């Protein structure tokens, strides 16, 4: 069966996104996304912030830099070979 790979995270970007290019001319951005949730910690409800490091390439990188004030990001999730988890 064919799968569907899509990720949507709603949160706050931790700092301004800087668009740069590889030596081959491919656009790339790196950003940190903070996603908040309510969770019980030691029996008390608390806000917990999860930080995600995100690297965007090509047209996605250009769009992230252009629309960095928006909080909705949608992209495909790709794992790295050899990463534990």
N, CA, C and O atoms as a CHARMM CRD file, in Angstrom:
* protein
*
  340
    1    1 UNK  N      0.83200  -1.16700   0.00000 PROA 1      0.00000
    2    1 UNK  CA     0.00000   0.00000   0.00000 PROA 1      0.00000
    3    1 UNK  C      0.88700   1.24400   0.00000 PROA 1      0.00000
    4    1 UNK  O      1.88900   1.29400   0.71500 PROA 1      0.00000
    5    2 UNK  N      0.53300   2.21900  -0.77700 PROA 2      0.00000
    6    2 UNK  CA     1.27800   3.45400  -0.87400 PROA 2      0.00000
    7    2 UNK  C      0.95900   4.34100   0.32300 PROA 2      0.00000
    8    2 UNK  O     -0.20400   4.45400   0.71200 PROA 2      0.00000
    9    3 UNK  N      1.97100   4.96900   0.91200 PROA 3      0.00000
   10    3 UNK  CA     1.78500   5.81800   2.08700 PROA 3      0.00000
   11    3 UNK  C      1.68600   7.29100   1.72600 PROA 3      0.00000
   12    3 UNK  O      1.88100   7.67600   0.57300 PROA 3      0.00000
   13    4 UNK  N      1.38700   8.09300   2.70700 PROA 4      0.00000
   14    4 UNK  CA     1.27700   9.53800   2.56400 PROA 4      0.00000
   15    4 UNK  C      2.12600  10.17800   3.64700 PROA 4      0.00000
   16    4 UNK  O      1.93700   9.88700   4.82800 PROA 4      0.00000
   17    5 UNK  N      3.05400  11.04100   3.27100 PROA 5      0.00000
   18    5 UNK  CA     3.98400  11.64600   4.21100 PROA 5      0.00000
   19    5 UNK  C      3.74300  13.14600   4.27100 PROA 5      0.00000
   20    5 UNK  O      4.08400  13.86800   3.33400 PROA 5      0.00000
   21    6 UNK  N      3.16100  13.61700   5.35900 PROA 6      0.00000
   22    6 UNK  CA     2.90600  15.04400   5.53300 PROA 6      0.00000
   23    6 UNK  C      2.98900  15.38500   7.01000 PROA 6      0.00000
   24    6 UNK  O      2.54300  14.61700   7.86200 PROA 6      0.00000
   25    7 UNK  N      3.56700  16.55000   7.30700 PROA 7      0.00000
   26    7 UNK  CA     3.70700  17.00200   8.68200 PROA 7      0.00000
   27    7 UNK  C      3.18700  18.42500   8.76600 PROA 7      0.00000
   28    7 UNK  O      3.51700  19.25700   7.92200 PROA 7      0.00000
   29    8 UNK  N      2.37700  18.71400   9.77700 PROA 8      0.00000
   30    8 UNK  CA     1.93700  20.07800  10.03100 PROA 8      0.00000
   31    8 UNK  C      2.24000  20.40200  11.48100 PROA 8      0.00000
   32    8 UNK  O      1.78400  19.71200  12.39400 PROA 8      0.00000
   33    9 UNK  N      3.00700  21.44900  11.68300 PROA 9      0.00000
   34    9 UNK  CA     3.33100  21.90700  13.02400 PROA 9      0.00000
   35    9 UNK  C      2.88100  23.35500  13.14500 PROA 9      0.00000
   36    9 UNK  O      3.13300  24.17200  12.25900 PROA 9      0.00000
   37   10 UNK  N      2.22200  23.65900  14.23800 PROA 10     0.00000
   38   10 UNK  CA     1.80800  25.03100  14.48600 PROA 10     0.00000
   39   10 UNK  C      2.53800  25.49000  15.72900 PROA 10     0.00000
   40   10 UNK  O      2.39300  24.90100  16.80000 PROA 10     0.00000
   41   11 UNK  N      3.32400  26.54700  15.58400 PROA 11     0.00000
   42   11 UNK  CA     4.11300  27.03100  16.70900 PROA 11     0.00000
   43   11 UNK  C      4.71100  28.38100  16.39700 PROA 11     0.00000
   44   11 UNK  O      4.22000  29.11900  15.54300 PROA 11     0.00000
   45   12 UNK  N      5.76800  28.68700  17.09700 PROA 12     0.00000
   46   12 UNK  CA     6.45400  29.96700  16.93200 PROA 12     0.00000
   47   12 UNK  C      7.87900  29.73400  16.47200 PROA 12     0.00000
   48   12 UNK  O      8.57500  28.85300  16.97700 PROA 12     0.00000
   49   13 UNK  N      8.30300  30.53500  15.50900 PROA 13     0.00000
   50   13 UNK  CA     9.67600  30.45200  15.02100 PROA 13     0.00000
   51   13 UNK  C     10.56400  31.15700  16.03800 PROA 13     0.00000
   52   13 UNK  O     10.28100  32.28500  16.44100 PROA 13     0.00000
   53   14 UNK  N     11.64400  30.48800  16.45400 PROA 14     0.00000
   54   14 UNK  CA    12.49500  30.98000  17.53000 PROA 14     0.00000
   55   14 UNK  C     13.35000  32.17500  17.18600 PROA 14     0.00000
   56   14 UNK  O     13.74800  32.91200  18.08700 PROA 14     0.00000
   57   15 UNK  N     13.65000  32.39800  15.92500 PROA 15     0.00000
   58   15 UNK  CA    14.46000  33.54100  15.50400 PROA 15     0.00000
   59   15 UNK  C     14.19100  33.79200  14.03400 PROA 15     0.00000
   60   15 UNK  O     13.60800  32.95100  13.35000 PROA 15     0.00000
   61   16 UNK  N     14.62000  34.96200  13.54300 PROA 16     0.00000
   62   16 UNK  CA    14.42500  35.26200  12.13100 PROA 16     0.00000
   63   16 UNK  C     15.13700  34.22300  11.27200 PROA 16     0.00000
   64   16 UNK  O     16.23400  33.76800  11.59700 PROA 16     0.00000
   65   17 UNK  N     14.49900  33.86600  10.18800 PROA 17     0.00000
   66   17 UNK  CA    15.05400  32.87000   9.27500 PROA 17     0.00000
   67   17 UNK  C     16.00500  33.55400   8.31000 PROA 17     0.00000
   68   17 UNK  O     15.67200  34.58200   7.72100 PROA 17     0.00000
   69   18 UNK  N     17.17700  32.98600   8.15400 PROA 18     0.00000
   70   18 UNK  CA    18.15700  33.52800   7.20900 PROA 18     0.00000
   71   18 UNK  C     18.25300  32.59500   6.01500 PROA 18     0.00000
   72   18 UNK  O     18.58200  31.41800   6.15500 PROA 18     0.00000
   73   19 UNK  N     17.96300  33.13100   4.84900 PROA 19     0.00000
   74   19 UNK  CA    18.05500  32.36100   3.60900 PROA 19     0.00000
   75   19 UNK  C     19.48500  32.41400   3.10400 PROA 19     0.00000
   76   19 UNK  O     20.06500  33.49500   2.99500 PROA 19     0.00000
   77   20 UNK  N     20.05100  31.28200   2.80000 PROA 20     0.00000
   78   20 UNK  CA    21.40500  31.22700   2.22400 PROA 20     0.00000
   79   20 UNK  C     21.38900  30.23500   1.07600 PROA 20     0.00000
   80   20 UNK  O     20.40200  29.52800   0.87500 PROA 20     0.00000
   81   21 UNK  N     22.46400  30.18000   0.33300 PROA 21     0.00000
   82   21 UNK  CA    22.55700  29.28200  -0.81400 PROA 21     0.00000
   83   21 UNK  C     23.79700  28.41800  -0.70000 PROA 21     0.00000
   84   21 UNK  O     24.83600  28.86100  -0.20800 PROA 21     0.00000
   85   22 UNK  N     23.67900  27.17800  -1.15900 PROA 22     0.00000
   86   22 UNK  CA    24.84000  26.29400  -1.21300 PROA 22     0.00000
   87   22 UNK  C     25.74800  26.77700  -2.33900 PROA 22     0.00000
   88   22 UNK  O     25.36900  27.66100  -3.10700 PROA 22     0.00000
   89   23 UNK  N     26.93300  26.20700  -2.43700 PROA 23     0.00000
   90   23 UNK  CA    27.84400  26.59900  -3.51400 PROA 23     0.00000
   91   23 UNK  C     27.26100  26.25600  -4.88100 PROA 23     0.00000
   92   23 UNK  O     27.63700  26.85500  -5.88900 PROA 23     0.00000
   93   24 UNK  N     26.33900  25.28800  -4.91500 PROA 24     0.00000
   94   24 UNK  CA    25.66700  24.92300  -6.16200 PROA 24     0.00000
   95   24 UNK  C     24.46200  25.79400  -6.47500 PROA 24     0.00000
   96   24 UNK  O     23.82700  25.62900  -7.51700 PROA 24     0.00000
   97   25 UNK  N     24.13700  26.73600  -5.56100 PROA 25     0.00000
   98   25 UNK  CA    23.03900  27.65300  -5.80800 PROA 25     0.00000
   99   25 UNK  C     21.69300  27.23900  -5.23500 PROA 25     0.00000
  100   25 UNK  O     20.69700  27.92900  -5.45600 PROA 25     0.00000
  101   26 UNK  N     21.63600  26.12800  -4.50100 PROA 26     0.00000
  102   26 UNK  CA    20.38000  25.66800  -3.90700 PROA 26     0.00000
  103   26 UNK  C     20.08000  26.46400  -2.64000 PROA 26     0.00000
  104   26 UNK  O     20.94400  26.61100  -1.77500 PROA 26     0.00000
  105   27 UNK  N     18.85000  26.97900  -2.53100 PROA 27     0.00000
  106   27 UNK  CA    18.43900  27.72500  -1.34800 PROA 27     0.00000
  107   27 UNK  C     18.29400  26.78400  -0.16400 PROA 27     0.00000
  108   27 UNK  O     17.82300  25.65600  -0.30800 PROA 27     0.00000
  109   28 UNK  N     18.70600  27.26100   1.02000 PROA 28     0.00000
  110   28 UNK  CA    18.58500  26.46200   2.24900 PROA 28     0.00000
  111   28 UNK  C     18.33200  27.39300   3.43700 PROA 28     0.00000
  112   28 UNK  O     18.91400  28.47400   3.52200 PROA 28     0.00000
  113   29 UNK  N     17.47300  26.97000   4.33800 PROA 29     0.00000
  114   29 UNK  CA    17.23800  27.68800   5.58900 PROA 29     0.00000
  115   29 UNK  C     17.26700  26.67600   6.72800 PROA 29     0.00000
  116   29 UNK  O     16.94700  25.50100   6.55200 PROA 29     0.00000
  117   30 UNK  N     17.65800  27.16500   7.89200 PROA 30     0.00000
  118   30 UNK  CA    17.58500  26.38400   9.11900 PROA 30     0.00000
  119   30 UNK  C     16.76500  27.19900  10.10100 PROA 30     0.00000
  120   30 UNK  O     17.02100  28.38900  10.28600 PROA 30     0.00000
  121   31 UNK  N     15.78900  26.57600  10.72800 PROA 31     0.00000
  122   31 UNK  CA    14.97300  27.30800  11.68500 PROA 31     0.00000
  123   31 UNK  C     14.67900  26.44300  12.89000 PROA 31     0.00000
  124   31 UNK  O     14.76500  25.21600  12.83500 PROA 31     0.00000
  125   32 UNK  N     14.32500  27.11200  13.98900 PROA 32     0.00000
  126   32 UNK  CA    13.90600  26.41600  15.20800 PROA 32     0.00000
  127   32 UNK  C     12.44900  26.76500  15.43800 PROA 32     0.00000
  128   32 UNK  O     12.07300  27.93700  15.46200 PROA 32     0.00000
  129   33 UNK  N     11.63600  25.73900  15.60500 PROA 33     0.00000
  130   33 UNK  CA    10.20700  25.91700  15.79200 PROA 33     0.00000
  131   33 UNK  C      9.82400  25.46400  17.19300 PROA 33     0.00000
  132   33 UNK  O     10.11100  24.33300  17.58500 PROA 33     0.00000
  133   34 UNK  N      9.17100  26.35300  17.95100 PROA 34     0.00000
  134   34 UNK  CA     8.70200  26.03800  19.30100 PROA 34     0.00000
  135   34 UNK  C      7.22200  25.68400  19.23300 PROA 34     0.00000
  136   34 UNK  O      6.40900  26.47100  18.74900 PROA 34     0.00000
  137   35 UNK  N      6.88100  24.49900  19.71900 PROA 35     0.00000
  138   35 UNK  CA     5.48800  24.04500  19.74800 PROA 35     0.00000
  139   35 UNK  C      5.11600  23.81600  21.20700 PROA 35     0.00000
  140   35 UNK  O      5.74300  23.01500  21.90000 PROA 35     0.00000
  141   36 UNK  N      4.09000  24.52600  21.66400 PROA 36     0.00000
  142   36 UNK  CA     3.66900  24.44200  23.06300 PROA 36     0.00000
  143   36 UNK  C      2.53800  23.44200  23.23100 PROA 36     0.00000
  144   36 UNK  O      1.71700  23.25300  22.33400 PROA 36     0.00000
  145   37 UNK  N      2.50800  22.80700  24.39400 PROA 37     0.00000
  146   37 UNK  CA     1.41600  21.90500  24.74000 PROA 37     0.00000
  147   37 UNK  C      1.20600  21.95100  26.24800 PROA 37     0.00000
  148   37 UNK  O      2.10400  22.32100  27.00400 PROA 37     0.00000
  149   38 UNK  N      0.01800  21.57100  26.66600 PROA 38     0.00000
  150   38 UNK  CA    -0.29100  21.45300  28.09200 PROA 38     0.00000
  151   38 UNK  C     -0.01700  20.00700  28.50100 PROA 38     0.00000
  152   38 UNK  O     -0.45400  19.07100  27.83100 PROA 38     0.00000
  153   39 UNK  N      0.69700  19.83500  29.58900 PROA 39     0.00000
  154   39 UNK  CA     1.02000  18.48800  30.06500 PROA 39     0.00000
  155   39 UNK  C      1.06100  18.49200  31.58300 PROA 39     0.00000
  156   39 UNK  O      1.32600  19.51900  32.20900 PROA 39     0.00000
  157   40 UNK  N      0.79900  17.34700  32.15800 PROA 40     0.00000
  158   40 UNK  CA     0.88900  17.20100  33.60600 PROA 40     0.00000
  159   40 UNK  C      2.33200  16.90600  33.98300 PROA 40     0.00000
  160   40 UNK  O      2.91300  15.91700  33.53600 PROA 40     0.00000
  161   41 UNK  N      2.90000  17.77000  34.80700 PROA 41     0.00000
  162   41 UNK  CA     4.26300  17.59700  35.28500 PROA 41     0.00000
  163   41 UNK  C      4.19500  17.55300  36.81000 PROA 41     0.00000
  164   41 UNK  O      3.77700  18.52400  37.44100 PROA 41     0.00000
  165   42 UNK  N      4.60100  16.43900  37.39900 PROA 42     0.00000
  166   42 UNK  CA     4.53300  16.25200  38.85900 PROA 42     0.00000
  167   42 UNK  C      3.12500  16.51300  39.39900 PROA 42     0.00000
  168   42 UNK  O      2.96000  17.11300  40.46000 PROA 42     0.00000
  169   43 UNK  N      2.11700  16.05500  38.65800 PROA 43     0.00000
  170   43 UNK  CA     0.73600  16.18700  39.09700 PROA 43     0.00000
  171   43 UNK  C      0.09500  17.53800  38.83400 PROA 43     0.00000
  172   43 UNK  O     -1.09200  17.71400  39.11100 PROA 43     0.00000
  173   44 UNK  N      0.84700  18.49800  38.30600 PROA 44     0.00000
  174   44 UNK  CA     0.33700  19.83600  38.01600 PROA 44     0.00000
  175   44 UNK  C      0.33700  20.07900  36.51000 PROA 44     0.00000
  176   44 UNK  O      1.27500  19.68700  35.81500 PROA 44     0.00000
  177   45 UNK  N     -0.71500  20.72700  36.00300 PROA 45     0.00000
  178   45 UNK  CA    -0.76400  21.08200  34.58900 PROA 45     0.00000
  179   45 UNK  C      0.18700  22.23900  34.33100 PROA 45     0.00000
  180   45 UNK  O      0.22600  23.21200  35.08500 PROA 45     0.00000
  181   46 UNK  N      0.94600  22.11800  33.26400 PROA 46     0.00000
  182   46 UNK  CA     1.95000  23.12200  32.94700 PROA 46     0.00000
  183   46 UNK  C      2.09800  23.24500  31.43200 PROA 46     0.00000
  184   46 UNK  O      1.78700  22.30900  30.69600 PROA 46     0.00000
  185   47 UNK  N      2.57400  24.40200  30.96900 PROA 47     0.00000
  186   47 UNK  CA     2.90100  24.56900  29.55600 PROA 47     0.00000
  187   47 UNK  C      4.28900  23.99900  29.31800 PROA 47     0.00000
  188   47 UNK  O      5.24000  24.34400  30.02000 PROA 47     0.00000
  189   48 UNK  N      4.40000  23.13200  28.33300 PROA 48     0.00000
  190   48 UNK  CA     5.67400  22.51600  27.97100 PROA 48     0.00000
  191   48 UNK  C      5.99300  22.91200  26.53800 PROA 48     0.00000
  192   48 UNK  O      5.14200  22.80100  25.65500 PROA 48     0.00000
  193   49 UNK  N      7.21700  23.37400  26.30500 PROA 49     0.00000
  194   49 UNK  CA     7.63400  23.77200  24.96700 PROA 49     0.00000
  195   49 UNK  C      8.55200  22.71400  24.38400 PROA 49     0.00000
  196   49 UNK  O      9.55000  22.33800  24.99700 PROA 49     0.00000
  197   50 UNK  N      8.20500  22.23300  23.18400 PROA 50     0.00000
  198   50 UNK  CA     9.05100  21.29600  22.44400 PROA 50     0.00000
  199   50 UNK  C      9.69700  22.07300  21.30400 PROA 50     0.00000
  200   50 UNK  O      9.01000  22.77400  20.56200 PROA 50     0.00000
  201   51 UNK  N     11.01700  21.95200  21.16200 PROA 51     0.00000
  202   51 UNK  CA    11.75400  22.64700  20.10400 PROA 51     0.00000
  203   51 UNK  C     12.12300  21.66500  19.00600 PROA 51     0.00000
  204   51 UNK  O     12.58600  20.55700  19.27500 PROA 51     0.00000
  205   52 UNK  N     11.91200  22.08700  17.76200 PROA 52     0.00000
  206   52 UNK  CA    12.24300  21.27400  16.59300 PROA 52     0.00000
  207   52 UNK  C     13.21400  22.04400  15.71300 PROA 52     0.00000
  208   52 UNK  O     12.97200  23.20600  15.38500 PROA 52     0.00000
  209   53 UNK  N     14.31900  21.39700  15.32800 PROA 53     0.00000
  210   53 UNK  CA    15.25300  21.96700  14.36500 PROA 53     0.00000
  211   53 UNK  C     14.80600  21.52400  12.97900 PROA 53     0.00000
  212   53 UNK  O     14.65000  20.33000  12.72200 PROA 53     0.00000
  213   54 UNK  N     14.60000  22.49100  12.08600 PROA 54     0.00000
  214   54 UNK  CA    14.05900  22.20300  10.76100 PROA 54     0.00000
  215   54 UNK  C     15.00400  22.76700   9.70100 PROA 54     0.00000
  216   54 UNK  O     15.42800  23.91900   9.79700 PROA 54     0.00000
  217   55 UNK  N     15.33100  21.96400   8.69500 PROA 55     0.00000
  218   55 UNK  CA    16.12600  22.41800   7.55600 PROA 55     0.00000
  219   55 UNK  C     15.24100  22.32900   6.31900 PROA 55     0.00000
  220   55 UNK  O     14.66000  21.28100   6.03500 PROA 55     0.00000
  221   56 UNK  N     15.14500  23.42200   5.59500 PROA 56     0.00000
  222   56 UNK  CA    14.33300  23.47000   4.37600 PROA 56     0.00000
  223   56 UNK  C     15.23800  23.72300   3.18300 PROA 56     0.00000
  224   56 UNK  O     16.21500  24.46600   3.27800 PROA 56     0.00000
  225   57 UNK  N     14.90800  23.10500   2.06600 PROA 57     0.00000
  226   57 UNK  CA    15.71300  23.20300   0.84600 PROA 57     0.00000
  227   57 UNK  C     14.88700  23.72000  -0.31900 PROA 57     0.00000
  228   57 UNK  O     13.66700  23.56300  -0.34300 PROA 57     0.00000
  229   58 UNK  N     15.55800  24.33700  -1.28400 PROA 58     0.00000
  230   58 UNK  CA    14.93500  24.73900  -2.54300 PROA 58     0.00000
  231   58 UNK  C     13.80900  25.74100  -2.37300 PROA 58     0.00000
  232   58 UNK  O     13.92300  26.69800  -1.60700 PROA 58     0.00000
  233   59 UNK  N     12.71300  25.51100  -3.09800 PROA 59     0.00000
  234   59 UNK  CA    11.56900  26.42100  -3.08200 PROA 59     0.00000
  235   59 UNK  C     10.95000  26.51100  -1.68200 PROA 59     0.00000
  236   59 UNK  O     10.48000  27.57700  -1.28400 PROA 59     0.00000
  237   60 UNK  N     10.94600  25.41200  -0.94100 PROA 60     0.00000
  238   60 UNK  CA    10.41900  25.42700   0.42500 PROA 60     0.00000
  239   60 UNK  C     11.22600  26.39000   1.29200 PROA 60     0.00000
  240   60 UNK  O     10.65100  27.12300   2.09700 PROA 60     0.00000
  241   61 UNK  N     12.55000  26.39700   1.13900 PROA 61     0.00000
  242   61 UNK  CA    13.40400  27.32000   1.88700 PROA 61     0.00000
  243   61 UNK  C     13.08200  28.76800   1.53400 PROA 61     0.00000
  244   61 UNK  O     13.00600  29.62600   2.41400 PROA 61     0.00000
  245   62 UNK  N     12.89500  29.03600   0.24500 PROA 62     0.00000
  246   62 UNK  CA    12.56500  30.39700  -0.19500 PROA 62     0.00000
  247   62 UNK  C     11.22600  30.85100   0.38600 PROA 62     0.00000
  248   62 UNK  O     11.09800  31.99200   0.82900 PROA 62     0.00000
  249   63 UNK  N     10.22800  29.96000   0.38500 PROA 63     0.00000
  250   63 UNK  CA     8.90900  30.30700   0.91800 PROA 63     0.00000
  251   63 UNK  C      8.95200  30.50300   2.43100 PROA 63     0.00000
  252   63 UNK  O      8.29700  31.40900   2.94900 PROA 63     0.00000
  253   64 UNK  N      9.70500  29.67700   3.14600 PROA 64     0.00000
  254   64 UNK  CA     9.83200  29.84900   4.59700 PROA 64     0.00000
  255   64 UNK  C     10.44500  31.20200   4.93100 PROA 64     0.00000
  256   64 UNK  O      9.98600  31.88000   5.84900 PROA 64     0.00000
  257   65 UNK  N     11.47600  31.59800   4.19500 PROA 65     0.00000
  258   65 UNK  CA    12.10800  32.89300   4.43800 PROA 65     0.00000
  259   65 UNK  C     11.15600  34.04200   4.09800 PROA 65     0.00000
  260   65 UNK  O     11.13400  35.05800   4.79300 PROA 65     0.00000
  261   66 UNK  N     10.37700  33.88100   3.03900 PROA 66     0.00000
  262   66 UNK  CA     9.46500  34.93300   2.60600 PROA 66     0.00000
  263   66 UNK  C      8.29400  35.09800   3.57600 PROA 66     0.00000
  264   66 UNK  O      7.87800  36.22200   3.85600 PROA 66     0.00000
  265   67 UNK  N      7.76400  33.99600   4.08500 PROA 67     0.00000
  266   67 UNK  CA     6.57200  34.03200   4.93600 PROA 67     0.00000
  267   67 UNK  C      6.87800  33.63800   6.36900 PROA 67     0.00000
  268   67 UNK  O      6.05700  32.98900   7.01800 PROA 67     0.00000
  269   68 UNK  N      8.04200  34.01700   6.87600 PROA 68     0.00000
  270   68 UNK  CA     8.47800  33.55000   8.18800 PROA 68     0.00000
  271   68 UNK  C      7.60900  34.00700   9.34600 PROA 68     0.00000
  272   68 UNK  O      7.71200  33.43900  10.43300 PROA 68     0.00000
  273   69 UNK  N      6.77000  34.99400   9.16600 PROA 69     0.00000
  274   69 UNK  CA     5.90400  35.45500  10.25100 PROA 69     0.00000
  275   69 UNK  C      4.71400  34.52000  10.45900 PROA 69     0.00000
  276   69 UNK  O      4.09500  34.53500  11.52300 PROA 69     0.00000
  277   70 UNK  N      4.39300  33.71400   9.46100 PROA 70     0.00000
  278   70 UNK  CA     3.28000  32.79100   9.60600 PROA 70     0.00000
  279   70 UNK  C      3.72100  31.60400  10.45900 PROA 70     0.00000
  280   70 UNK  O      4.89700  31.24000  10.47200 PROA 70     0.00000
  281   71 UNK  N      2.77400  31.01200  11.16400 PROA 71     0.00000
  282   71 UNK  CA     3.12700  29.96800  12.10800 PROA 71     0.00000
  283   71 UNK  C      2.81900  28.55600  11.61500 PROA 71     0.00000
  284   71 UNK  O      3.10200  27.58900  12.32200 PROA 71     0.00000
  285   72 UNK  N      2.25900  28.41800  10.44300 PROA 72     0.00000
  286   72 UNK  CA     1.93000  27.09100   9.93500 PROA 72     0.00000
  287   72 UNK  C      2.94700  26.68500   8.88500 PROA 72     0.00000
  288   72 UNK  O      3.14400  27.38600   7.89200 PROA 72     0.00000
  289   73 UNK  N      3.57800  25.57200   9.10500 PROA 73     0.00000
  290   73 UNK  CA     4.54500  25.04600   8.15600 PROA 73     0.00000
  291   73 UNK  C      4.08500  23.65800   7.74200 PROA 73     0.00000
  292   73 UNK  O      3.61400  22.89000   8.58100 PROA 73     0.00000
  293   74 UNK  N      4.21000  23.32900   6.48800 PROA 74     0.00000
  294   74 UNK  CA     3.80600  22.01800   6.00800 PROA 74     0.00000
  295   74 UNK  C      4.88700  21.49100   5.07200 PROA 74     0.00000
  296   74 UNK  O      5.23900  22.15700   4.09900 PROA 74     0.00000
  297   75 UNK  N      5.40600  20.32700   5.35000 PROA 75     0.00000
  298   75 UNK  CA     6.44000  19.74500   4.51400 PROA 75     0.00000
  299   75 UNK  C      6.46800  18.24500   4.72600 PROA 75     0.00000
  300   75 UNK  O      5.77500  17.71100   5.59200 PROA 75     0.00000
  301   76 UNK  N      7.27400  17.57600   3.92700 PROA 76     0.00000
  302   76 UNK  CA     7.46500  16.14200   4.10800 PROA 76     0.00000
  303   76 UNK  C      8.52600  15.91300   5.17000 PROA 76     0.00000
  304   76 UNK  O      9.51100  16.64700   5.25300 PROA 76     0.00000
  305   77 UNK  N      8.31600  14.90400   5.96700 PROA 77     0.00000
  306   77 UNK  CA     9.26900  14.54500   7.00100 PROA 77     0.00000
  307   77 UNK  C     10.19500  13.47000   6.44500 PROA 77     0.00000
  308   77 UNK  O      9.74000  12.44400   5.93900 PROA 77     0.00000
  309   78 UNK  N     11.48000  13.71500   6.54500 PROA 78     0.00000
  310   78 UNK  CA    12.45900  12.73200   6.08700 PROA 78     0.00000
  311   78 UNK  C     13.40100  12.42500   7.23500 PROA 78     0.00000
  312   78 UNK  O     13.95400  13.33400   7.85400 PROA 78     0.00000
  313   79 UNK  N     13.57800  11.16900   7.51400 PROA 79     0.00000
  314   79 UNK  CA    14.50100  10.75600   8.55600 PROA 79     0.00000
  315   79 UNK  C     15.91400  10.70400   8.00100 PROA 79     0.00000
  316   79 UNK  O     16.13800  10.77900   6.79300 PROA 79     0.00000
  317   80 UNK  N     16.84400  10.57400   8.91000 PROA 80     0.00000
  318   80 UNK  CA    18.24100  10.42900   8.50700 PROA 80     0.00000
  319   80 UNK  C     18.66800   9.00200   8.78900 PROA 80     0.00000
  320   80 UNK  O     18.37100   8.45800   9.85300 PROA 80     0.00000
  321   81 UNK  N     19.35000   8.40900   7.85700 PROA 81     0.00000
  322   81 UNK  CA    19.81600   7.05400   8.02900 PROA 81     0.00000
  323   81 UNK  C     20.82300   7.01800   9.18400 PROA 81     0.00000
  324   81 UNK  O     21.72400   7.85200   9.25700 PROA 81     0.00000
  325   82 UNK  N     20.66400   6.06700  10.06100 PROA 82     0.00000
  326   82 UNK  CA    21.60000   5.91700  11.16400 PROA 82     0.00000
  327   82 UNK  C     21.20200   6.65400  12.42700 PROA 82     0.00000
  328   82 UNK  O     21.89200   6.53700  13.43900 PROA 82     0.00000
  329   83 UNK  N     20.11700   7.40800  12.40400 PROA 83     0.00000
  330   83 UNK  CA    19.66700   8.12100  13.60200 PROA 83     0.00000
  331   83 UNK  C     18.87400   7.17300  14.48700 PROA 83     0.00000
  332   83 UNK  O     18.03600   6.41500  13.99800 PROA 83     0.00000
  333   84 UNK  N     19.13400   7.21200  15.76900 PROA 84     0.00000
  334   84 UNK  CA    18.38000   6.40700  16.72000 PROA 84     0.00000
  335   84 UNK  C     17.07600   7.08900  17.05100 PROA 84     0.00000
  336   84 UNK  O     16.86800   8.24300  16.67700 PROA 84     0.00000
  337   85 UNK  N     16.20500   6.40700  17.73600 PROA 85     0.00000
  338   85 UNK  CA    14.97700   7.08400  18.10900 PROA 85     0.00000
  339   85 UNK  C     13.91700   6.21700  18.54100 PROA 85     0.00000
  340   85 UNK  O     12.83200   6.69000  18.88100 PROA 85     0.00000
